[in-house]
Amino acid sequence: MVDLSLLRESLEVVGSDGEHVGRVDHVHGDQIELAKLDLGAGFKHHMIPVSWVDHVDAHVHLNITKDEAKARWTEKH
């Protein structure tokens, strides 16, 4: 289980392939909202589940690749 207190605003989110997915904007329960003003996020807010997080250090590392994350993330309404 990932320590959610380590998830901070502006941390870079990277896929298991090391590729940029986005940046943390907010954490809402078991969902991470990615920052809208990020080229990787296509200038839209996207939501990813905390369950995709493998570990957190200077970055938020996902357990799936960038392409998998982008195929499965949801757009915030």
All heavy atoms as a GROMACS GRO file, in nm:
protein
  610
    1MET      N    1   0.084  -0.119   0.000
    1MET     CA    2   0.000   0.000   0.000
    1MET      C    3   0.088   0.125   0.000
    1MET      O    4   0.184   0.134   0.074
    1MET     CB    5  -0.091  -0.003   0.123
    1MET     CG    6  -0.194   0.106   0.127
    1MET     SD    7  -0.319   0.080   0.001
    1MET     CE    8  -0.416   0.225   0.022
    2VAL      N    9   0.054   0.219  -0.083
    2VAL     CA   10   0.130   0.343  -0.096
    2VAL      C   11   0.088   0.442   0.013
    2VAL      O   12  -0.030   0.456   0.043
    2VAL     CB   13   0.107   0.405  -0.236
    2VAL    CG1   14   0.174   0.539  -0.248
    2VAL    CG2   15   0.154   0.310  -0.344
    3ASP      N   16   0.186   0.509   0.071
    3ASP     CA   17   0.159   0.612   0.170
    3ASP      C   18   0.109   0.737   0.097
    3ASP      O   19   0.186   0.807   0.031
    3ASP     CB   20   0.287   0.642   0.248
    3ASP     CG   21   0.267   0.746   0.358
    3ASP    OD1   22   0.157   0.804   0.368
    3ASP    OD2   23   0.363   0.768   0.433
    4LEU      N   24  -0.021   0.763   0.106
    4LEU     CA   25  -0.082   0.874   0.033
    4LEU      C   26  -0.027   1.010   0.076
    4LEU      O   27  -0.035   1.106  -0.001
    4LEU     CB   28  -0.234   0.872   0.049
    4LEU     CG   29  -0.305   0.749  -0.005
    4LEU    CD1   30  -0.456   0.763   0.013
    4LEU    CD2   31  -0.271   0.725  -0.150
    5SER      N   32   0.031   1.019   0.194
    5SER     CA   33   0.086   1.147   0.238
    5SER      C   34   0.207   1.187   0.154
    5SER      O   35   0.248   1.303   0.154
    5SER     CB   36   0.124   1.141   0.386
    5SER     OG   37   0.235   1.055   0.406
    6LEU      N   38   0.266   1.091   0.081
    6LEU     CA   39   0.380   1.120  -0.005
    6LEU      C   40   0.337   1.185  -0.136
    6LEU      O   41   0.419   1.242  -0.208
    6LEU     CB   42   0.459   0.992  -0.035
    6LEU     CG   43   0.523   0.924   0.085
    6LEU    CD1   44   0.588   0.794   0.043
    6LEU    CD2   45   0.625   1.016   0.150
    7LEU      N   46   0.208   1.172  -0.171
    7LEU     CA   47   0.157   1.229  -0.295
    7LEU      C   48   0.134   1.378  -0.276
    7LEU      O   49   0.046   1.419  -0.203
    7LEU     CB   50   0.026   1.161  -0.336
    7LEU     CG   51   0.038   1.013  -0.371
    7LEU    CD1   52  -0.099   0.953  -0.391
    7LEU    CD2   53   0.123   0.995  -0.496
    8ARG      N   54   0.219   1.459  -0.339
    8ARG     CA   55   0.211   1.604  -0.323
    8ARG      C   56   0.188   1.671  -0.457
    8ARG      O   57   0.229   1.620  -0.562
    8ARG     CB   58   0.341   1.656  -0.262
    8ARG     CG   59   0.362   1.612  -0.119
    8ARG     CD   60   0.485   1.676  -0.057
    8ARG     NE   61   0.605   1.674  -0.138
    8ARG     CZ   62   0.685   1.569  -0.157
    8ARG    NH1   63   0.657   1.454  -0.099
    8ARG    NH2   64   0.793   1.578  -0.231
    9GLU      N   65   0.125   1.786  -0.450
    9GLU     CA   66   0.099   1.866  -0.570
    9GLU      C   67   0.229   1.892  -0.646
    9GLU      O   68   0.334   1.915  -0.585
    9GLU     CB   69   0.036   1.998  -0.527
    9GLU     CG   70  -0.014   2.083  -0.640
    9GLU     CD   71  -0.085   2.208  -0.591
    9GLU    OE1   72  -0.154   2.201  -0.488
    9GLU    OE2   73  -0.070   2.311  -0.657
   10SER      N   74   0.221   1.883  -0.776
   10SER     CA   75   0.331   1.911  -0.869
   10SER      C   76   0.430   1.797  -0.887
   10SER      O   77   0.520   1.809  -0.970
   10SER     CB   78   0.407   2.039  -0.833
   10SER     OG   79   0.318   2.148  -0.835
   11LEU      N   80   0.419   1.688  -0.811
   11LEU     CA   81   0.508   1.575  -0.835
   11LEU      C   82   0.483   1.519  -0.974
   11LEU      O   83   0.369   1.503  -1.017
   11LEU     CB   84   0.486   1.463  -0.732
   11LEU     CG   85   0.556   1.473  -0.598
   11LEU    CD1   86   0.522   1.350  -0.513
   11LEU    CD2   87   0.706   1.486  -0.613
   12GLU      N   88   0.590   1.486  -1.044
   12GLU     CA   89   0.577   1.427  -1.177
   12GLU      C   90   0.531   1.282  -1.164
   12GLU      O   91   0.578   1.208  -1.078
   12GLU     CB   92   0.710   1.432  -1.252
   12GLU     CG   93   0.700   1.374  -1.391
   12GLU     CD   94   0.831   1.373  -1.467
   12GLU    OE1   95   0.938   1.387  -1.404
   12GLU    OE2   96   0.825   1.357  -1.589
   13VAL      N   97   0.437   1.243  -1.251
   13VAL     CA   98   0.388   1.106  -1.256
   13VAL      C   99   0.451   1.041  -1.379
   13VAL      O  100   0.442   1.095  -1.491
   13VAL     CB  101   0.234   1.102  -1.268
   13VAL    CG1  102   0.184   0.958  -1.276
   13VAL    CG2  103   0.170   1.174  -1.149
   14VAL      N  104   0.518   0.927  -1.359
   14VAL     CA  105   0.582   0.857  -1.470
   14VAL      C  106   0.531   0.713  -1.477
   14VAL      O  107   0.499   0.651  -1.376
   14VAL     CB  108   0.737   0.857  -1.458
   14VAL    CG1  109   0.793   0.998  -1.470
   14VAL    CG2  110   0.784   0.793  -1.330
   15GLY      N  111   0.525   0.662  -1.600
   15GLY     CA  112   0.482   0.524  -1.621
   15GLY      C  113   0.593   0.428  -1.584
   15GLY      O  114   0.708   0.468  -1.558
   16SER      N  115   0.561   0.299  -1.587
   16SER     CA  116   0.662   0.196  -1.555
   16SER      C  117   0.773   0.194  -1.659
   16SER      O  118   0.880   0.139  -1.634
   16SER     CB  119   0.595   0.059  -1.545
   16SER     OG  120   0.531   0.026  -1.667
   17ASP      N  121   0.749   0.258  -1.774
   17ASP     CA  122   0.849   0.270  -1.879
   17ASP      C  123   0.936   0.396  -1.862
   17ASP      O  124   1.020   0.426  -1.945
   17ASP     CB  125   0.783   0.269  -2.016
   17ASP     CG  126   0.672   0.374  -2.030
   17ASP    OD1  127   0.645   0.448  -1.932
   17ASP    OD2  128   0.611   0.380  -2.138
   18GLY      N  129   0.911   0.472  -1.753
   18GLY     CA  130   0.988   0.593  -1.727
   18GLY      C  131   0.940   0.715  -1.802
   18GLY      O  132   0.997   0.823  -1.790
   19GLU      N  133   0.832   0.701  -1.878
   19GLU     CA  134   0.780   0.810  -1.959
   19GLU      C  135   0.684   0.900  -1.879
   19GLU      O  136   0.608   0.851  -1.796
   19GLU     CB  137   0.708   0.756  -2.082
   19GLU     CG  138   0.798   0.682  -2.179
   19GLU     CD  139   0.897   0.774  -2.248
   19GLU    OE1  140   0.858   0.885  -2.289
   19GLU    OE2  141   1.015   0.734  -2.259
   20HIS      N  142   0.686   1.030  -1.908
   20HIS     CA  143   0.602   1.129  -1.840
   20HIS      C  144   0.454   1.106  -1.870
   20HIS      O  145   0.414   1.095  -1.985
   20HIS     CB  146   0.643   1.269  -1.889
   20HIS     CG  147   0.562   1.380  -1.832
   20HIS    ND1  148   0.587   1.434  -1.707
   20HIS    CD2  149   0.456   1.448  -1.882
   20HIS    CE1  150   0.500   1.532  -1.684
   20HIS    NE2  151   0.419   1.542  -1.788
   21VAL      N  152   0.374   1.098  -1.762
   21VAL     CA  153   0.228   1.083  -1.774
   21VAL      C  154   0.160   1.214  -1.741
   21VAL      O  155   0.063   1.253  -1.805
   21VAL     CB  156   0.177   0.970  -1.682
   21VAL    CG1  157   0.024   0.963  -1.682
   21VAL    CG2  158   0.237   0.835  -1.724
   22GLY      N  159   0.209   1.285  -1.640
   22GLY     CA  160   0.148   1.411  -1.598
   22GLY      C  161   0.208   1.456  -1.466
   22GLY      O  162   0.314   1.410  -1.426
   23ARG      N  163   0.135   1.547  -1.399
   23ARG     CA  164   0.177   1.597  -1.268
   23ARG      C  165   0.057   1.593  -1.174
   23ARG      O  166  -0.056   1.618  -1.215
   23ARG     CB  167   0.230   1.740  -1.276
   23ARG     CG  168   0.359   1.750  -1.350
   23ARG     CD  169   0.434   1.878  -1.322
   23ARG     NE  170   0.564   1.874  -1.386
   23ARG     CZ  171   0.675   1.825  -1.329
   23ARG    NH1  172   0.670   1.779  -1.207
   23ARG    NH2  173   0.789   1.824  -1.393
   24VAL      N  174   0.085   1.562  -1.048
   24VAL     CA  175  -0.022   1.557  -0.948
   24VAL      C  176  -0.079   1.696  -0.927
   24VAL      O  177  -0.004   1.793  -0.908
   24VAL     CB  178   0.032   1.502  -0.813
   24VAL    CG1  179  -0.075   1.509  -0.705
   24VAL    CG2  180   0.085   1.360  -0.829
   25ASP      N  181  -0.211   1.707  -0.931
   25ASP     CA  182  -0.279   1.831  -0.897
   25ASP      C  183  -0.339   1.816  -0.757
   25ASP      O  184  -0.308   1.891  -0.668
   25ASP     CB  185  -0.387   1.864  -1.000
   25ASP     CG  186  -0.440   2.006  -0.988
   25ASP    OD1  187  -0.383   2.085  -0.911
   25ASP    OD2  188  -0.539   2.039  -1.055
   26HIS      N  189  -0.424   1.715  -0.740
   26HIS     CA  190  -0.488   1.688  -0.611
   26HIS      C  191  -0.507   1.537  -0.596
   26HIS      O  192  -0.507   1.464  -0.694
   26HIS     CB  193  -0.627   1.753  -0.603
   26HIS     CG  194  -0.625   1.901  -0.604
   26HIS    ND1  195  -0.624   1.974  -0.720
   26HIS    CD2  196  -0.622   1.991  -0.502
   26HIS    CE1  197  -0.621   2.103  -0.690
   26HIS    NE2  198  -0.620   2.116  -0.559
   27VAL      N  199  -0.527   1.495  -0.472
   27VAL     CA  200  -0.566   1.357  -0.443
   27VAL      C  201  -0.706   1.362  -0.384
   27VAL      O  202  -0.732   1.437  -0.290
   27VAL     CB  203  -0.468   1.288  -0.344
   27VAL    CG1  204  -0.515   1.148  -0.313
   27VAL    CG2  205  -0.327   1.288  -0.402
   28HIS      N  206  -0.797   1.287  -0.444
   28HIS     CA  207  -0.937   1.280  -0.399
   28HIS      C  208  -0.965   1.135  -0.361
   28HIS      O  209  -0.996   1.053  -0.449
   28HIS     CB  210  -1.034   1.322  -0.510
   28HIS     CG  211  -1.010   1.460  -0.564
   28HIS    ND1  212  -1.051   1.574  -0.497
   28HIS    CD2  213  -0.949   1.503  -0.677
   28HIS    CE1  214  -1.016   1.680  -0.569
   28HIS    NE2  215  -0.955   1.640  -0.676
   29GLY      N  216  -0.952   1.103  -0.233
   29GLY     CA  217  -0.977   0.966  -0.189
   29GLY      C  218  -0.881   0.869  -0.255
   29GLY      O  219  -0.761   0.877  -0.236
   30ASP      N  220  -0.936   0.779  -0.338
   30ASP     CA  221  -0.852   0.680  -0.406
   30ASP      C  222  -0.821   0.718  -0.550
   30ASP      O  223  -0.782   0.635  -0.631
   30ASP     CB  224  -0.918   0.541  -0.400
   30ASP     CG  225  -1.051   0.536  -0.474
   30ASP    OD1  226  -1.103   0.642  -0.515
   30ASP    OD2  227  -1.102   0.425  -0.493
   31GLN      N  228  -0.837   0.846  -0.583
   31GLN     CA  229  -0.811   0.896  -0.718
   31GLN      C  230  -0.709   1.010  -0.714
   31GLN      O  231  -0.712   1.094  -0.624
   31GLN     CB  232  -0.940   0.950  -0.782
   31GLN     CG  233  -1.046   0.845  -0.805
   31GLN     CD  234  -1.015   0.760  -0.926
   31GLN    OE1  235  -0.989   0.812  -1.034
   31GLN    NE2  236  -1.016   0.630  -0.909
   32ILE      N  237  -0.620   1.012  -0.812
   32ILE     CA  238  -0.524   1.121  -0.828
   32ILE      C  239  -0.571   1.204  -0.947
   32ILE      O  240  -0.593   1.150  -1.056
   32ILE     CB  241  -0.383   1.068  -0.856
   32ILE    CG1  242  -0.334   0.983  -0.738
   32ILE    CG2  243  -0.286   1.184  -0.884
   32ILE    CD1  244  -0.206   0.908  -0.767
   33GLU      N  245  -0.586   1.333  -0.924
   33GLU     CA  246  -0.621   1.424  -1.033
   33GLU      C  247  -0.492   1.480  -1.089
   33GLU      O  248  -0.410   1.535  -1.017
   33GLU     CB  249  -0.710   1.537  -0.980
   33GLU     CG  250  -0.750   1.637  -1.085
   33GLU     CD  251  -0.839   1.748  -1.029
   33GLU    OE1  252  -0.909   1.725  -0.926
   33GLU    OE2  253  -0.838   1.857  -1.086
   34LEU      N  254  -0.474   1.464  -1.219
   34LEU     CA  255  -0.355   1.517  -1.285
   34LEU      C  256  -0.378   1.662  -1.324
   34LEU      O  257  -0.490   1.701  -1.360
   34LEU     CB  258  -0.321   1.434  -1.408
   34LEU     CG  259  -0.289   1.287  -1.382
   34LEU    CD1  260  -0.260   1.215  -1.512
   34LEU    CD2  261  -0.173   1.271  -1.286
   35ALA      N  262  -0.273   1.740  -1.318
   35ALA     CA  263  -0.282   1.883  -1.348
   35ALA      C  264  -0.325   1.906  -1.492
   35ALA      O  265  -0.280   1.837  -1.584
   35ALA     CB  266  -0.147   1.950  -1.323
   36LYS      N  267  -0.411   2.002  -1.509
   36LYS     CA  268  -0.464   2.037  -1.640
   36LYS      C  269  -0.357   2.103  -1.727
   36LYS      O  270  -0.348   2.076  -1.847
   36LYS     CB  271  -0.584   2.130  -1.622
   36LYS     CG  272  -0.647   2.180  -1.749
   36LYS     CD  273  -0.765   2.269  -1.713
   36LYS     CE  274  -0.827   2.331  -1.836
   36LYS     NZ  275  -0.942   2.415  -1.800
   37LEU      N  276  -0.278   2.190  -1.669
   37LEU     CA  277  -0.179   2.266  -1.746
   37LEU      C  278  -0.050   2.187  -1.762
   37LEU      O  279   0.056   2.224  -1.714
   37LEU     CB  280  -0.153   2.401  -1.679
   37LEU     CG  281  -0.274   2.493  -1.674
   37LEU    CD1  282  -0.241   2.621  -1.598
   37LEU    CD2  283  -0.323   2.526  -1.814
   38ASP      N  284  -0.062   2.074  -1.831
   38ASP     CA  285   0.052   1.985  -1.853
   38ASP      C  286   0.037   1.927  -1.993
   38ASP      O  287  -0.068   1.872  -2.026
   38ASP     CB  288   0.052   1.873  -1.748
   38ASP     CG  289   0.174   1.784  -1.761
   38ASP    OD1  290   0.172   1.692  -1.844
   38ASP    OD2  291   0.272   1.809  -1.689
   39LEU      N  292   0.140   1.940  -2.073
   39LEU     CA  293   0.135   1.890  -2.210
   39LEU      C  294   0.103   1.740  -2.213
   39LEU      O  295   0.026   1.694  -2.296
   39LEU     CB  296   0.267   1.918  -2.281
   39LEU     CG  297   0.275   1.878  -2.427
   39LEU    CD1  298   0.170   1.953  -2.509
   39LEU    CD2  299   0.414   1.906  -2.482
   40GLY      N  300   0.159   1.663  -2.118
   40GLY     CA  301   0.135   1.519  -2.113
   40GLY      C  302  -0.011   1.485  -2.090
   40GLY      O  303  -0.060   1.381  -2.136
   41ALA      N  304  -0.083   1.572  -2.021
   41ALA     CA  305  -0.224   1.548  -1.992
   41ALA      C  306  -0.315   1.609  -2.098
   41ALA      O  307  -0.437   1.603  -2.085
   41ALA     CB  308  -0.260   1.604  -1.854
   42GLY      N  309  -0.258   1.666  -2.200
   42GLY     CA  310  -0.339   1.723  -2.307
   42GLY      C  311  -0.420   1.844  -2.264
   42GLY      O  312  -0.523   1.874  -2.322
   43PHE      N  313  -0.373   1.914  -2.160
   43PHE     CA  314  -0.439   2.034  -2.108
   43PHE      C  315  -0.582   2.007  -2.062
   43PHE      O  316  -0.669   2.092  -2.075
   43PHE     CB  317  -0.432   2.149  -2.210
   43PHE     CG  318  -0.289   2.186  -2.243
   43PHE    CD1  319  -0.232   2.149  -2.363
   43PHE    CD2  320  -0.211   2.254  -2.149
   43PHE    CE1  321  -0.100   2.181  -2.391
   43PHE    CE2  322  -0.079   2.286  -2.177
   43PHE     CZ  323  -0.023   2.249  -2.299
   44LYS      N  324  -0.604   1.885  -2.008
   44LYS     CA  325  -0.733   1.848  -1.948
   44LYS      C  326  -0.703   1.777  -1.816
   44LYS      O  327  -0.600   1.713  -1.802
   44LYS     CB  328  -0.811   1.752  -2.039
   44LYS     CG  329  -0.852   1.813  -2.170
   44LYS     CD  330  -0.927   1.712  -2.253
   44LYS     CE  331  -0.967   1.775  -2.386
   44LYS     NZ  332  -1.034   1.681  -2.472
   45HIS      N  333  -0.795   1.791  -1.720
   45HIS     CA  334  -0.781   1.716  -1.595
   45HIS      C  335  -0.815   1.569  -1.623
   45HIS      O  336  -0.918   1.539  -1.684
   45HIS     CB  337  -0.878   1.768  -1.487
   45HIS     CG  338  -0.834   1.896  -1.425
   45HIS    ND1  339  -0.724   1.905  -1.344
   45HIS    CD2  340  -0.887   2.021  -1.430
   45HIS    CE1  341  -0.710   2.029  -1.301
   45HIS    NE2  342  -0.808   2.102  -1.353
   46HIS      N  343  -0.728   1.480  -1.579
   46HIS     CA  344  -0.754   1.337  -1.590
   46HIS      C  345  -0.741   1.276  -1.451
   46HIS      O  346  -0.666   1.326  -1.367
   46HIS     CB  347  -0.655   1.270  -1.686
   46HIS     CG  348  -0.679   1.307  -1.828
   46HIS    ND1  349  -0.610   1.409  -1.890
   46HIS    CD2  350  -0.766   1.259  -1.920
   46HIS    CE1  351  -0.653   1.420  -2.014
   46HIS    NE2  352  -0.747   1.331  -2.035
   47MET      N  353  -0.813   1.168  -1.430
   47MET     CA  354  -0.813   1.099  -1.302
   47MET      C  355  -0.750   0.960  -1.321
   47MET      O  356  -0.783   0.890  -1.418
   47MET     CB  357  -0.955   1.084  -1.249
   47MET     CG  358  -1.033   1.214  -1.239
   47MET     SD  359  -0.964   1.333  -1.124
   47MET     CE  360  -1.004   1.256  -0.968
   48ILE      N  361  -0.662   0.924  -1.228
   48ILE     CA  362  -0.606   0.789  -1.227
   48ILE      C  363  -0.622   0.734  -1.086
   48ILE      O  364  -0.615   0.808  -0.989
   48ILE     CB  365  -0.458   0.786  -1.272
   48ILE    CG1  366  -0.369   0.869  -1.179
   48ILE    CG2  367  -0.445   0.833  -1.418
   48ILE    CD1  368  -0.221   0.853  -1.206
   49PRO      N  369  -0.644   0.602  -1.075
   49PRO     CA  370  -0.658   0.544  -0.941
   49PRO      C  371  -0.525   0.532  -0.868
   49PRO      O  372  -0.421   0.507  -0.930
   49PRO     CB  373  -0.720   0.407  -0.968
   49PRO     CG  374  -0.685   0.375  -1.108
   49PRO     CD  375  -0.668   0.505  -1.180
   50VAL      N  376  -0.529   0.549  -0.738
   50VAL     CA  377  -0.410   0.533  -0.655
   50VAL      C  378  -0.354   0.391  -0.670
   50VAL      O  379  -0.233   0.371  -0.658
   50VAL     CB  380  -0.444   0.565  -0.508
   50VAL    CG1  381  -0.331   0.526  -0.414
   50VAL    CG2  382  -0.478   0.713  -0.492
   51SER      N  383  -0.438   0.295  -0.702
   51SER     CA  384  -0.393   0.155  -0.716
   51SER      C  385  -0.290   0.138  -0.828
   51SER      O  386  -0.219   0.038  -0.832
   51SER     CB  387  -0.512   0.062  -0.740
   51SER     OG  388  -0.578   0.095  -0.861
   52TRP      N  389  -0.279   0.234  -0.918
   52TRP     CA  390  -0.178   0.228  -1.024
   52TRP      C  391  -0.040   0.268  -0.975
   52TRP      O  392   0.059   0.248  -1.045
   52TRP     CB  393  -0.216   0.319  -1.140
   52TRP     CG  394  -0.334   0.276  -1.220
   52TRP    CD1  395  -0.414   0.167  -1.201
   52TRP    CD2  396  -0.390   0.344  -1.333
   52TRP    NE1  397  -0.515   0.164  -1.294
   52TRP    CE2  398  -0.503   0.272  -1.376
   52TRP    CE3  399  -0.356   0.462  -1.400
   52TRP    CZ2  400  -0.579   0.311  -1.486
   52TRP    CZ3  401  -0.432   0.500  -1.508
   52TRP    CH2  402  -0.542   0.426  -1.551
   53VAL      N  403  -0.032   0.328  -0.855
   53VAL     CA  404   0.096   0.377  -0.804
   53VAL      C  405   0.177   0.261  -0.748
   53VAL      O  406   0.131   0.186  -0.662
   53VAL     CB  407   0.075   0.485  -0.696
   53VAL    CG1  408   0.209   0.530  -0.638
   53VAL    CG2  409  -0.002   0.604  -0.753
   54ASP      N  410   0.299   0.246  -0.800
   54ASP     CA  411   0.390   0.143  -0.751
   54ASP      C  412   0.467   0.196  -0.630
   54ASP      O  413   0.473   0.130  -0.527
   54ASP     CB  414   0.487   0.102  -0.862
   54ASP     CG  415   0.582  -0.007  -0.818
   54ASP    OD1  416   0.533  -0.119  -0.793
   54ASP    OD2  417   0.703   0.022  -0.803
   55HIS      N  418   0.526   0.315  -0.645
   55HIS     CA  419   0.597   0.377  -0.533
   55HIS      C  420   0.615   0.526  -0.560
   55HIS      O  421   0.596   0.572  -0.673
   55HIS     CB  422   0.733   0.309  -0.505
   55HIS     CG  423   0.833   0.324  -0.616
   55HIS    ND1  424   0.829   0.248  -0.732
   55HIS    CD2  425   0.938   0.408  -0.630
   55HIS    CE1  426   0.930   0.284  -0.810
   55HIS    NE2  427   0.997   0.381  -0.751
   56VAL      N  428   0.651   0.598  -0.454
   56VAL     CA  429   0.672   0.743  -0.463
   56VAL      C  430   0.808   0.776  -0.406
   56VAL      O  431   0.843   0.733  -0.296
   56VAL     CB  432   0.563   0.820  -0.383
   56VAL    CG1  433   0.586   0.970  -0.394
   56VAL    CG2  434   0.423   0.783  -0.431
   57ASP      N  435   0.888   0.848  -0.487
   57ASP     CA  436   1.013   0.904  -0.436
   57ASP      C  437   1.015   1.050  -0.483
   57ASP      O  438   0.927   1.125  -0.446
   57ASP     CB  439   1.136   0.822  -0.479
   57ASP     CG  440   1.140   0.790  -0.628
   57ASP    OD1  441   1.082   0.867  -0.709
   57ASP    OD2  442   1.204   0.690  -0.665
   58ALA      N  443   1.106   1.089  -0.567
   58ALA     CA  444   1.103   1.224  -0.624
   58ALA      C  445   0.996   1.235  -0.732
   58ALA      O  446   0.964   1.343  -0.778
   58ALA     CB  447   1.239   1.260  -0.682
   59HIS      N  448   0.942   1.119  -0.772
   59HIS     CA  449   0.836   1.109  -0.872
   59HIS      C  450   0.731   1.010  -0.823
   59HIS      O  451   0.758   0.932  -0.732
   59HIS     CB  452   0.890   1.058  -1.006
   59HIS     CG  453   1.006   1.136  -1.058
   59HIS    ND1  454   0.994   1.263  -1.109
   59HIS    CD2  455   1.138   1.105  -1.067
   59HIS    CE1  456   1.113   1.306  -1.148
   59HIS    NE2  457   1.202   1.212  -1.122
   60VAL      N  458   0.616   1.012  -0.887
   60VAL     CA  459   0.514   0.911  -0.861
   60VAL      C  460   0.530   0.807  -0.972
   60VAL      O  461   0.512   0.837  -1.090
   60VAL     CB  462   0.371   0.972  -0.865
   60VAL    CG1  463   0.266   0.864  -0.844
   60VAL    CG2  464   0.357   1.083  -0.762
   61HIS      N  465   0.569   0.686  -0.935
   61HIS     CA  466   0.594   0.580  -1.031
   61HIS      C  467   0.472   0.488  -1.041
   61HIS      O  468   0.428   0.434  -0.939
   61HIS     CB  469   0.716   0.496  -0.988
   61HIS     CG  470   0.842   0.575  -0.984
   61HIS    ND1  471   0.928   0.585  -1.091
   61HIS    CD2  472   0.896   0.652  -0.885
   61HIS    CE1  473   1.031   0.661  -1.058
   61HIS    NE2  474   1.013   0.703  -0.933
   62LEU      N  475   0.420   0.473  -1.162
   62LEU     CA  476   0.305   0.386  -1.184
   62LEU      C  477   0.351   0.243  -1.212
   62LEU      O  478   0.465   0.219  -1.253
   62LEU     CB  479   0.221   0.437  -1.302
   62LEU     CG  480   0.167   0.580  -1.289
   62LEU    CD1  481   0.083   0.614  -1.412
   62LEU    CD2  482   0.089   0.599  -1.161
   63ASN      N  483   0.258   0.148  -1.195
   63ASN     CA  484   0.287   0.008  -1.225
   63ASN      C  485   0.240  -0.029  -1.365
   63ASN      O  486   0.234  -0.147  -1.400
   63ASN     CB  487   0.227  -0.085  -1.118
   63ASN     CG  488   0.079  -0.062  -1.098
   63ASN    OD1  489   0.008  -0.017  -1.187
   63ASN    ND2  490   0.031  -0.094  -0.980
   64ILE      N  491   0.203   0.072  -1.445
   64ILE     CA  492   0.166   0.052  -1.585
   64ILE      C  493   0.240   0.156  -1.670
   64ILE      O  494   0.288   0.256  -1.617
   64ILE     CB  495   0.012   0.064  -1.608
   64ILE    CG1  496  -0.039   0.202  -1.568
   64ILE    CG2  497  -0.063  -0.044  -1.531
   64ILE    CD1  498  -0.185   0.226  -1.602
   65THR      N  499   0.250   0.132  -1.800
   65THR     CA  500   0.322   0.224  -1.887
   65THR      C  501   0.242   0.351  -1.913
   65THR      O  502   0.122   0.358  -1.886
   65THR     CB  503   0.353   0.158  -2.022
   65THR    OG1  504   0.229   0.136  -2.091
   65THR    CG2  505   0.429   0.027  -2.007
   66LYS      N  506   0.311   0.450  -1.967
   66LYS     CA  507   0.246   0.576  -2.005
   66LYS      C  508   0.129   0.549  -2.100
   66LYS      O  509   0.020   0.603  -2.081
   66LYS     CB  510   0.346   0.669  -2.072
   66LYS     CG  511   0.283   0.797  -2.128
   66LYS     CD  512   0.378   0.876  -2.213
   66LYS     CE  513   0.381   0.817  -2.353
   66LYS     NZ  514   0.451   0.898  -2.452
   67ASP      N  515   0.150   0.468  -2.202
   67ASP     CA  516   0.044   0.442  -2.300
   67ASP      C  517  -0.075   0.371  -2.236
   67ASP      O  518  -0.190   0.402  -2.269
   67ASP     CB  519   0.098   0.361  -2.418
   67ASP     CG  520   0.193   0.443  -2.505
   67ASP    OD1  521   0.191   0.568  -2.498
   67ASP    OD2  522   0.271   0.382  -2.581
   68GLU      N  523  -0.048   0.276  -2.145
   68GLU     CA  524  -0.159   0.209  -2.075
   68GLU      C  525  -0.237   0.309  -1.989
   68GLU      O  526  -0.360   0.307  -1.987
   68GLU     CB  527  -0.106   0.097  -1.985
   68GLU     CG  528  -0.054  -0.024  -2.060
   68GLU     CD  529   0.009  -0.124  -1.966
   68GLU    OE1  530   0.114  -0.092  -1.905
   68GLU    OE2  531  -0.048  -0.234  -1.952
   69ALA      N  532  -0.164   0.397  -1.919
   69ALA     CA  533  -0.230   0.496  -1.834
   69ALA      C  534  -0.318   0.588  -1.918
   69ALA      O  535  -0.434   0.614  -1.882
   69ALA     CB  536  -0.126   0.577  -1.756
   70LYS      N  537  -0.267   0.635  -2.030
   70LYS     CA  538  -0.343   0.727  -2.115
   70LYS      C  539  -0.463   0.658  -2.178
   70LYS      O  540  -0.565   0.722  -2.205
   70LYS     CB  541  -0.253   0.789  -2.220
   70LYS     CG  542  -0.158   0.890  -2.159
   70LYS     CD  543  -0.079   0.965  -2.263
   70LYS     CE  544  -0.001   1.077  -2.196
   70LYS     NZ  545   0.052   1.173  -2.292
   71ALA      N  546  -0.453   0.528  -2.202
   71ALA     CA  547  -0.566   0.455  -2.259
   71ALA      C  548  -0.675   0.430  -2.157
   71ALA      O  549  -0.793   0.416  -2.192
   71ALA     CB  550  -0.517   0.322  -2.316
   72ARG      N  551  -0.638   0.429  -2.027
   72ARG     CA  552  -0.732   0.390  -1.923
   72ARG      C  553  -0.773   0.503  -1.828
   72ARG      O  554  -0.866   0.485  -1.751
   72ARG     CB  555  -0.673   0.274  -1.841
   72ARG     CG  556  -0.655   0.149  -1.926
   72ARG     CD  557  -0.573   0.041  -1.859
   72ARG     NE  558  -0.619   0.009  -1.727
   72ARG     CZ  559  -0.548  -0.062  -1.639
   72ARG    NH1  560  -0.428  -0.105  -1.669
   72ARG    NH2  561  -0.598  -0.088  -1.520
   73TRP      N  562  -0.704   0.619  -1.833
   73TRP     CA  563  -0.743   0.727  -1.742
   73TRP      C  564  -0.879   0.780  -1.778
   73TRP      O  565  -0.930   0.755  -1.887
   73TRP     CB  566  -0.637   0.836  -1.734
   73TRP     CG  567  -0.612   0.919  -1.860
   73TRP    CD1  568  -0.689   0.927  -1.973
   73TRP    CD2  569  -0.500   1.003  -1.883
   73TRP    NE1  570  -0.631   1.012  -2.064
   73TRP    CE2  571  -0.515   1.061  -2.012
   73TRP    CE3  572  -0.388   1.038  -1.809
   73TRP    CZ2  573  -0.423   1.150  -2.066
   73TRP    CZ3  574  -0.298   1.126  -1.863
   73TRP    CH2  575  -0.315   1.181  -1.990
   74THR      N  576  -0.942   0.850  -1.686
   74THR     CA  577  -1.073   0.906  -1.713
   74THR      C  578  -1.062   1.058  -1.707
   74THR      O  579  -0.981   1.113  -1.633
   74THR     CB  580  -1.180   0.860  -1.611
   74THR    OG1  581  -1.135   0.893  -1.479
   74THR    CG2  582  -1.203   0.710  -1.621
   75GLU      N  583  -1.141   1.124  -1.789
   75GLU     CA  584  -1.140   1.269  -1.792
   75GLU      C  585  -1.232   1.320  -1.682
   75GLU      O  586  -1.342   1.267  -1.663
   75GLU     CB  587  -1.189   1.319  -1.928
   75GLU     CG  588  -1.159   1.465  -1.953
   75GLU     CD  589  -1.184   1.505  -2.098
   75GLU    OE1  590  -1.146   1.430  -2.188
   75GLU    OE2  591  -1.246   1.611  -2.115
   76LYS      N  592  -1.185   1.419  -1.609
   76LYS     CA  593  -1.267   1.476  -1.502
   76LYS      C  594  -1.381   1.558  -1.564
   76LYS      O  595  -1.360   1.634  -1.656
   76LYS     CB  596  -1.181   1.566  -1.413
   76LYS     CG  597  -1.259   1.622  -1.295
   76LYS     CD  598  -1.171   1.709  -1.210
   76LYS     CE  599  -1.254   1.766  -1.096
   76LYS     NZ  600  -1.179   1.863  -1.018
   77HIS      N  601  -1.499   1.540  -1.508
   77HIS     CA  602  -1.618   1.613  -1.560
   77HIS      C  603  -1.654   1.725  -1.469
   77HIS      O  604  -1.638   1.726  -1.354
   77HIS     CB  605  -1.737   1.518  -1.574
   77HIS     CG  606  -1.707   1.406  -1.669
   77HIS    ND1  607  -1.702   1.424  -1.805
   77HIS    CD2  608  -1.680   1.276  -1.648
   77HIS    CE1  609  -1.675   1.308  -1.863
   77HIS    NE2  610  -1.661   1.218  -1.769
   0.00000   0.00000   0.00000
